[in-house]
Amino acid sequence: MSWRSSFRCSKFRHIFGKPATKEHSYDGVPITRSVHDNHYCSANPCFIAVVTECAGGGSFLVLPIHHTGRVDPQHPRVCGHSGRVLDVKWNPFDDYCIASCSEDCTVKIWDIPICGVQQNLTKARKTLIGHSRRVGLIEWHPTAENLLLSAAYDYKVSANHITLWPKWVPFIFMKRNSHCFCFALLLSVSFNSDGSRLAVTSKDRQCHDRKFNSHKANKVLYIVGLKLLLSTGSSPWNHRQIVLWDPDDLSEPLYEEDLDGSAGVLFPFYDPDTHMLYLAGKGDGNIRYYELSAEKPYISYLTEYRSLLPQKGLGVMPKRGLDVSACEIFRFYRLIAIKDLVEPLSMIVPRKESGIFQEDLYPMTAGNQAAMTAQEWLLGVNKGPVLMSLKPETRVANPYPETPGEKGMVRQLSSLRFQRSPAAVTEIGQEFVEEVKCDLVILSYIAM
């Protein structure tokens, strides 16, 4: 009988989490007490935004990324919402533009000064209206410029070009079985790499197919590059669970695993450059690390980071903001509400030669340049992300040359694609639901 090591050969086997010291964290941040299942934090190489608790409205802090240490209790905030802020997201192609959504039924687009917020910011660049109930989710399109998606408690999924259209325009979003159409409350959304498809998890409040109750999905992620879809949720025995799916066939899962009996929502984070998956539970102090592959067994457990301090939410630094000289491959910003602390947590791969760029850890990655305009997306164009190198002083040419837009055609398509009632769109057969399984839905955008 031949001997075989129980350890899987992987260059990430010894990855570890390195928390920042208190001097290099953000101390004294009054983190929101909202119980909504969002991250309440968003980061980019210039700023970190954190949703805060306040009286008489909603606000969030925007701090320069290197402004660590004790935060002044009177530090100016972005405070233009009249209700609690539920989500904030930085524009992936503009480090000085951030979107926020709120219980006041609006989404606001803010311009942040280069020097940071020096006084309370109350006037947004644009206020997007159209939802009749609180807006719980916002997500930027991964490759199209200035295109933002929102989901609210009025069961509407909407999109907006933040510089052209005056208000939100609705997508159809309905769950379907053999007999009825049902509006659904979105719990999570995830675009694929070129933004042509959207996976969502939903809570159906009107009808439910009992035979699809084996996995109650809560969060979902496209596993870019491996043609997989991952959802986190709970099993019939209320165990926290991760499930892998084939995006083209949701009839049954490819892999499922029960993790533990905790009640907190599991937030999944995926790094397509390293095929690393991180699972962080709301209210937990630990973060699990996995490595994914396109073949069975699909997922391999590596190790986990443990802390006695529970996290309320987490922000993630884009790859272009990491310290490549320290072999940092991922960075979280843990919101520790019981300490009013935002703690950076770096995922480090130990290497003997420090300070040298490690080519195998940092392949070409999605950069901060849009692949197309929103007008091109209206024309039915789909493009993958513009890649960049993380090697210092390296520039990569844009593979998508700029072409003049067909403005008349864009206006015509905009009118056809969006400015119709849901009934009118249904009549012409423009439906976005492809498959439904366990409250997990894949949507496709179809150009007319």
N, C-alpha and C positions, 0 to 999 in steps of 0.2 A: 504494500500500500504506500503510495507516494505521499510525501508531506507537502502541504500547501499552507502558506501563511494566511492567517485570518485577516490580515490588514490589506486593504485595497491600495494598490500603488497609485498615489496621487501627489502632485506637487503642493496640494493644499492641505495635506494631512495634518501639518503642524501649525495651521493658521490659528491666530489667537486675537482676542479683543483687548485693546489697550485703551482704557478710559483716560480722559484728560484730567489733570489736577484741577483743584478748585480755582486756582488762579487762571487757568486756561479754559474754564467753563463760564457759563453765564449765570451768575448768582443773583438772587433777589427778583426773579421774574414771576409776577403773579399769574401763574398759568390758569387758564379757564377751568371752571368747575362743570362745564357742560358734559353731559353723558353721551353725546353723539359719538358714534364709532368712526371717528376720523383721526388724522394724525395731529392736527392743530399746529403743524410746523412745516416750513418749507425753506430750503437753503439753496444758494448758488454760490459761485466763487466770490461774490462781492458782499452779499447780505444773508442774514438769517431772519425769518419772520416767524413770530410765535403769537398765537391767539391768547389774549389775556382776559382776566376777569375785570369787569368794570360795571359801574352803576349807570342806569339810564341809557343803555345802548350797547353797541358792540365795538370792540377795538382790537388791534393787534400791534405788537411792537416790531419795528424793523431796525435791526442793529447791524452795523458793519461787521463782517465776519471776524475781524481781528479785535473787535471791541469786547474783550473778555474781562472776567473779574466781576466785581460788584456793579450791578446796574442801578443807576439812580432811580429811586421810586417815582420821581417826577419826570422821567425821561419822556419826551414827546412820543405820541402814538398816532397811528392811523385810525381815526375814530369817526368815520362818516356814516356808519350804519346805525339804524335806530333799533336794531335787535341784535341778539348774540351772533357773532361771527362763527360759522360752522366749518369753513374750509378756506384755506389760502393756498395758491399755487403760483410760483414764479413762471413767467413766460420763458420757455426753453430757448428762445432766440433773442431775448432782450433782458439782460440782467437788471435793468432798472424799471421793469414793468411787472406788476403783480396783480392777480385777480383774487377777489374775495367774494364769498357768498354768505348769506345771512338768513336769520329767521324773519327779517323784514321783507322777504320775497324778492329781493333784488340781488344782482351780481354787479360788482363795481370793479372798474379797471383803474389802477393807480399808477402814476408816474413818480418814482422815487428819485430825489435829487442825488447827484453823484456823491455829494458829501454826506448823504444820509438824511434822515428826518431831523430837522433842527427845531421845528415847532409842530404842534398838533396839526395833522393833515386831515382836513375835513372835506375838501373838494376833490372828487374823483375826476379823472379824465373823462370817464364815461360811466353812466349808470344804465344797466341793461334790465329792462322790465319785460313782463310777459307771464311770469309765474304768479299763481294766485295763492300759493302756500309756501312755506319756508323752503329754501333751496339748500339741499344737503350735500351735493357733490358738484365739483367742477373739475374739468380735465382739459388740458391743451392738446390739440392735435399734434402728433409726434413729428410730422414733416411739413405741414402746411403752415404758412405764416399767419399769425393773428386770428386763428380759428379756435374757438373755445366752445366746449360742450358743457351743458348743465343738466342736472336731474333734481327734481323737487318732489315735495309731498303731494303735489297735485297730479302725480303720475305722468308728468310731461318730461320728455327728453328733448332738449332744445340745443340749437347751435347758433353761433353768432360770429360774424366777422367784426372784430372790435373797432374797426375804423370806418366801415362802410354802412352796415345795416343799423337802423335806428333802434331795433328791439329784437328780442328773441324770436326765433322762428321754429315751429314745432316739427319734430320727427314723429312718425308713427311708432309707438312702442306698445305692442299688445302681445300677451301670451296666448297661445292657441292650442286647443285640443280638438277633438273631433266634433264638438258641439257648440263651443262658445268662445268668444273673444273676451279677454280679461285685462283690464289695466293693472299695472304692477308698480310697486314701489321699488326703486333701484337701491341696492345696498352697496354695490361696487361696480366699477367699470374699468376696462383695460383695452387699449388699442393694440393691434398687431404692429409690426415694425413699420409698415408704410401707411398705416391709418386707414386702410381700405375696409377693415373689419373691426368690430367692437364686441367684446365679450362682456356680459353683465351678469350679476346675480341679482335676484329680485325677490320680493316678498309679495306673494299674490294674496290679495285681501278679498277676492270675490269668488274664486273657484280654485280647486286644487285636485290634481290627479293622484290618488293615494298610492298607486303602484310605483311612483317615482319618489317615495319618501325615505329611501334608504340613506341618502346624504342630503342634509340641509345646508346648502352652500351659503356662505356669507361673503367671502372675498374671493376674487378671481384675478388671475394673471395670465397673459399670453407668455409662453416660454419661447421667446424669440430665438430663432436659429435651430430649434429642435422639433418644430412642428408639434408642440404639445400645449396643453392648457392645464393650468393648475387651479384648483379651488380649495379653500379651507372652510371648514364649517363643523358640523356635529353629526354624529351617528345617531341611530334610533335609541341608543343607550346613553345619549348625552355625553359621549366622549368626544373631545376635540379630534378632528380628523383632517388629513390631507388626501386629496384625490387628484390623479392625473387622467386627462382625457385626450382623445384624438379630436382636434377641432372640427374635422370633417365627418365625425361619427360619434354622436353623444349618446348612442344607445346603451353603452355600458362602459364603465371606467377601465382604463388600462392598469391602474394601480391605486390601491387605497391603503391607508395605514391609520390606525387609532394611536393617538399620542398620549393623552392623559385625560383626567376627569375635571380639569379646571374649567371655570365658567367664562373667562375672559376671551374676547375675540382674538383670533390669530391673524396677525398682519403678515402677509408674504412679501418678500422683496427678492427680486431676481437680477443678477448681473449677467447679461448676455455675452460679455467678453470672456468671462471665466466659467460660465455655466454654473455659478454658485447660487444656491437658494438659501435665504435667511428667513427664519420664522420667529417672530417676536409676538408674544401674547400681551394684550392689554391688561395691566395689573400684575404682570409677571416681572421678575428681575432677570430672567435668562433669555438668551437668543440662541437658537439652534442653527447649525450650519450643515448644509448638504451640498453634494455635487450631483448634477443631473446629466443624463446621457440620453441619446435617442433610442437606445436598445435596452432590453431587459437587463437588470431589474429596474432601470430608469433612474432610480434615486438611491444615493449612497450617503448614509449619515457619517459626518466627520467628527464633530465635537460641539461644544456649546460654551457660550460665555455666561457666567453666573454673577449675579449681584444681589445684595440684600435690599436694594432700593427698587421699588416697582416703577415701571414706566407707564405713563398715561397715553403717550403717543410718541411718534418718532419721525424726524425729518431725515432726508438722505441728501448727501452732497453729490452733484453730478460728477462723472469721472474726471472731467477736465479741471476740477477743483481739488483733486487729491494730491498728496505729497508723494510723488513717484520715487524720490530719493530715499524714502523710508520704507519702500515696498508696501505702501498702503493701497489696498485694492478696493476698499469700501469704507464709507464713514457714515455713521448714524449720529443723530442728535437726539438723545433720550430726554424726554420731558418728565422730570421727577417732581410731581406736584407737591408731595409731602415736604420737600425741601426748597420749593420755589427755585429749582435748579434745572438748567439745560446743560446736559453733559455730553460733549463730543466723545464718540467711541470709535476708534480706528481699528479696522480689520487689517492685521499685518501678517504677511508671509515672511518668515525669517529667512534671510539669506546671509551667507558668509561675507560677501562683498557688499557693504552698505555704501550708499551714495552713488552707485552706478545704475544707470537705466537698465531695467530687466526686460528685455524684448518679449520674453514668453509670458510675462504677467500683464503686459500692456499692449494688446493688439490694437489695430485701428478701431476707433470707437465713434459713436454718434457725437457730433459737435454742436456748436451753437449757431449754425447757419441753416436756414430753412431750405428745403429741397424744392419747394414750389410755393406759389401764392395761393391764397384762398380762391381766387378767380380760376386758376387752373384746376383746383379740386372741383369747382362747380362744373367744369367742362368734362369731368369724369376721369381726370388724370390721377394716377397713383404713382408715387415715387418713394423709394427707400431713403433713409437718412443720409445726409452728407457726412462722410466720415472724416475724422481728423486723427493725427498722431499725437500721443501724449509725450513723445520725446521732445525735450526742450529745443527750441529754435528750429523746429521742423514744420514746414508748411506743405499742405496737400491741396492740389488743384480741385476746384469744384467740378464734379463730373457732369453737372447739369448746367449747360450754358443758358444765360438769360435770353428769353425771347419776348418780343412785344406782345402784350395781351390783346385779345379781341374783345374790346370793351362792349360793343353792341351785342355780341353773342353772349357775353357774360351776363349782361342785364336781362337778356331774354331767358337764359337758363335759370337765373336766379328767380325770376318771376314764376317759371314753370315748376321749379324744384321745391320751392318753399311757400310761396304766397297762395296757398290753397287751404281750404278747410280739410280736416282729416277725412271727411266723407268723400270729398272730391279726389283726394289722393288714393283712397281705397278703391274707388271706381276705376281708376286707370291702372290698378294692379301694382302700385308701388309699395310693396310691403317689405319690411326689413327683417322680420323674424324668419330664421332658417330652421333652427331646431330648438326644442325645449327639453330639458332633462334636469330634474332635481333643482328647480329654480335657477338653472344655469342656462343662459340664452346667448346665442351669437347673432349679431346684427351685421348686415352688409349694407353699404351705401351704394345705391344704384343710380348712375347718372342717366337722366332722361334724354 
